[in-house]
């Protein structure tokens, strides 16, 4: 959905830019949180 590497997603989670819940050794993201992040980070080009 984000079309970025796993490491980029981990960096976003650790930076607090993308909320996630840790389950065991993996992270869980809600689709709504990902959509909100994309809306916040979207920039329109000329």
C-alpha positions as CSV (number, residue, x, y, z in Angstrom):
1,X,0.0,0.0,0.0
2,X,2.8,2.4,0.8
3,X,5.2,1.0,-1.8
4,X,8.2,1.5,0.4
5,X,10.7,-1.0,1.9
6,X,10.1,-2.8,5.2
7,X,12.9,-0.8,6.8
8,X,11.2,2.5,5.8
9,X,8.0,1.4,7.6
10,X,10.0,0.4,10.7
11,X,11.7,3.9,10.7
12,X,8.3,5.6,10.4
13,X,7.0,3.5,13.3
14,X,10.0,4.2,15.5
15,X,9.8,7.9,14.7
16,X,6.2,8.0,15.8
17,X,5.0,9.1,12.4
18,X,3.0,5.8,11.9
19,X,1.2,4.3,14.8
20,X,1.5,0.6,15.3
21,X,1.0,-2.2,17.8
22,X,3.7,-4.7,18.5
23,X,2.5,-8.3,18.5
24,X,5.3,-10.7,19.2
25,X,8.1,-9.8,16.9
26,X,6.0,-8.1,14.3
27,X,4.0,-4.8,14.1
28,X,0.3,-4.4,13.2
29,X,-1.0,-1.3,11.5
30,X,-4.6,-0.4,10.9
31,X,-5.7,0.6,7.4
32,X,-7.1,3.8,8.8
33,X,-3.8,4.8,10.4
34,X,-2.0,4.2,7.1
35,X,-4.6,6.2,5.2
36,X,-4.3,9.1,7.7
37,X,-0.5,9.0,7.3
38,X,-0.8,9.2,3.5
39,X,-3.2,12.1,3.8
40,X,-0.9,14.0,6.1
41,X,2.2,13.4,4.0
42,X,0.7,14.0,0.6
43,X,2.0,17.0,-1.2
44,X,0.7,18.3,-4.5
45,X,3.1,19.2,-7.2
46,X,2.7,22.0,-9.7
